[in-house]
Amino acid sequence: MSKTPMTITGAEQLRKELHQLKTVDRPRITAAIAEARAHGDLKENAEYHAAREQQSFAEGRIAEIEGKLSNAEIIDITKIDADGKVVFGATVVLLNLETEEEVSYKIVGEDEADIKAGMVSVGSPVARALIGKRTGDEANVQAPGGVIEYEILHVRYA
């Protein structure tokens, strides 16, 4: 099985969520189930069923996060000599050649992607068009509305 790239920040966020689920949410849900059981008939006990549903969701999320972390290739961009190329983890400042608008994107793992925060997945059309290019190069991104032409203004590794 191939490893999934992830930034140090992304891995840390998953570890924090996992810690929260295991140390806070799991004990709270277990206590809610015990309290609901004490109320008697479980067939018609809405609190019991709701707590069991929460438990199922939490345990599923714990397993999902543990799986992602065990399959992650955590990449520290500050330790990579990319020689000015756009690589995973880089922040790229682009100029839309049609609108003259500047945008900035950081190329991250799938779980970290958040377009509103300027973080695009390494598998996204934007990232695929940029990987391997350098400052001054042009990149054509296939978007739903057509091809967008960008010029790479700056590449940062932070």
Beta strands, then each sheet from edge to edge (+ up, - down):
strand 1: 4-7
strand 2: 72-75
strand 3: 91-96
strand 4: 102-108
strand 5: 119-121
strand 6: 138-143
strand 7: 146-156
sheet 1: 1+ 2+
sheet 2: 5+ 4+ 3- 7+ 6-
end
